[in-house]
Amino acid sequence: MEKIKSFEDLVCWQKGRAIRMEVSKLIKQFPVEEKFELISQMRRASRSVTHNLAEGYGRFHFKENIQFCRISRGSLYEIKDQLITALDEQYIDEKTFENLKKKVEEGIVILNGYINYLKKAGNSY
């Protein structure tokens, strides 16, 4: 395994970035009346995932980093709920929903692994 030199090397950040880019592409297809509602919420939540991972990484303290990871994880769950809303409003089809939902759930699993790693690493100091 290569040494982590930046938050950009974190697999959870890379997955979050991929989700953010996919959400950004997706919301461009939503109706204009959602511009300040669902579109804005999904944009902020998807950006929050990577922003909080980067900020937590920069804190250099395990407990602070974990707290930012938890915020990031909450944003992934928020995206999942927003995808359900988009499906219910018929802005996306079932296939699109399932595809992105799967990526979000994978992101949550990877992020949980990183949080567990940080907990163990913090306990060894």
C-alpha positions as CSV (number, residue, x, y, z in Angstrom):
1,M,0.0,0.0,0.0
2,E,1.3,3.4,-0.9
3,K,1.8,6.1,1.7
4,I,-1.0,8.6,2.0
5,K,0.5,12.1,1.2
6,S,-2.7,14.1,0.8
7,F,-6.4,13.8,1.3
8,E,-6.6,13.2,-2.5
9,D,-4.9,9.8,-1.9
10,L,-7.8,8.6,0.4
11,V,-10.0,6.1,-1.4
12,C,-13.1,7.5,0.5
13,W,-12.3,11.0,-0.9
14,Q,-11.9,9.6,-4.4
15,K,-15.2,7.8,-4.2
16,G,-16.8,11.0,-2.8
17,R,-15.4,13.0,-5.7
18,A,-16.8,10.5,-8.2
19,I,-20.2,10.8,-6.5
20,R,-20.0,14.6,-6.5
21,M,-19.3,14.7,-10.2
22,E,-22.1,12.3,-11.0
23,V,-24.6,14.3,-8.8
24,S,-23.4,17.5,-10.5
25,K,-24.2,16.0,-14.0
26,L,-27.5,14.5,-12.8
27,I,-29.0,17.7,-11.3
28,K,-28.4,19.6,-14.5
29,Q,-31.4,17.6,-15.9
30,F,-33.8,18.5,-13.1
31,P,-36.6,21.1,-13.7
32,V,-35.7,24.7,-13.2
33,E,-38.2,25.1,-10.3
34,E,-35.9,22.8,-8.3
35,K,-33.0,25.2,-8.7
36,F,-33.1,26.6,-5.1
37,E,-34.6,23.4,-3.6
38,L,-33.5,19.9,-4.4
39,I,-30.7,21.0,-6.9
40,S,-29.1,23.2,-4.3
41,Q,-29.4,20.7,-1.5
42,M,-27.9,17.9,-3.6
43,R,-25.1,20.1,-4.8
44,R,-24.3,21.2,-1.2
45,A,-24.5,17.6,0.2
46,S,-22.3,16.1,-2.5
47,R,-19.7,18.8,-2.0
48,S,-19.8,18.4,1.7
49,V,-18.6,14.8,1.4
50,T,-15.2,15.7,-0.1
51,H,-14.9,19.1,1.7
52,N,-15.3,17.5,5.1
53,L,-12.9,14.7,4.3
54,A,-10.3,17.2,3.2
55,E,-10.8,19.4,6.3
56,G,-10.6,16.5,8.6
57,Y,-7.4,15.3,7.0
58,G,-5.9,18.7,7.6
59,R,-6.7,18.7,11.3
60,F,-3.9,16.2,12.1
61,H,-5.7,14.9,15.1
62,F,-7.5,11.6,15.1
63,K,-10.7,12.7,17.0
64,E,-11.2,15.8,15.0
65,N,-10.6,14.0,11.7
66,I,-13.2,11.3,12.8
67,Q,-15.7,14.1,13.5
68,F,-15.3,15.5,10.0
69,C,-15.6,12.0,8.6
70,R,-18.9,11.6,10.4
71,I,-20.2,14.8,8.9
72,S,-19.1,13.5,5.5
73,R,-20.9,10.2,6.2
74,G,-24.1,12.1,7.1
75,S,-23.9,14.0,3.8
76,L,-23.7,10.6,1.9
77,Y,-26.9,9.5,3.7
78,E,-28.4,12.9,2.8
79,I,-27.6,12.3,-0.8
80,K,-29.3,8.9,-0.6
81,D,-32.5,10.4,0.7
82,Q,-32.3,13.1,-2.0
83,L,-32.0,10.5,-4.6
84,I,-35.2,8.9,-3.2
85,T,-36.9,12.3,-3.5
86,A,-35.7,12.6,-7.1
87,L,-37.1,9.2,-7.9
88,D,-40.4,9.9,-6.2
89,E,-40.7,13.2,-8.1
90,Q,-39.8,11.3,-11.3
91,Y,-36.7,13.4,-12.1
92,I,-34.7,10.2,-12.4
93,D,-35.6,6.6,-13.4
94,E,-35.2,3.5,-11.4
95,K,-32.0,2.5,-13.1
96,T,-30.3,5.8,-12.5
97,F,-31.5,5.7,-8.9
98,E,-30.1,2.2,-8.2
99,N,-26.8,3.0,-9.9
100,L,-26.1,6.1,-7.9
101,K,-27.5,4.6,-4.7
102,K,-25.1,1.7,-5.0
103,K,-22.2,4.1,-5.3
104,V,-23.3,6.1,-2.3
105,E,-23.6,2.9,-0.2
106,E,-20.2,1.8,-1.4
107,G,-18.9,5.2,-0.3
108,I,-20.4,4.8,3.1
109,V,-18.8,1.4,3.6
110,I,-15.4,2.7,2.6
111,L,-15.8,5.7,4.8
112,N,-16.8,3.5,7.7
113,G,-13.6,1.6,7.2
114,Y,-11.5,4.8,7.3
115,I,-13.3,5.9,10.5
116,N,-12.5,2.5,12.1
117,Y,-8.8,2.9,11.0
118,L,-8.6,6.3,12.5
119,K,-10.2,5.1,15.8
120,K,-7.6,2.3,16.0
121,A,-4.7,4.5,15.1
122,G,-5.8,7.1,17.6
123,N,-6.0,4.5,20.4
124,S,-2.4,3.5,19.8
125,Y,-1.1,6.9,20.8
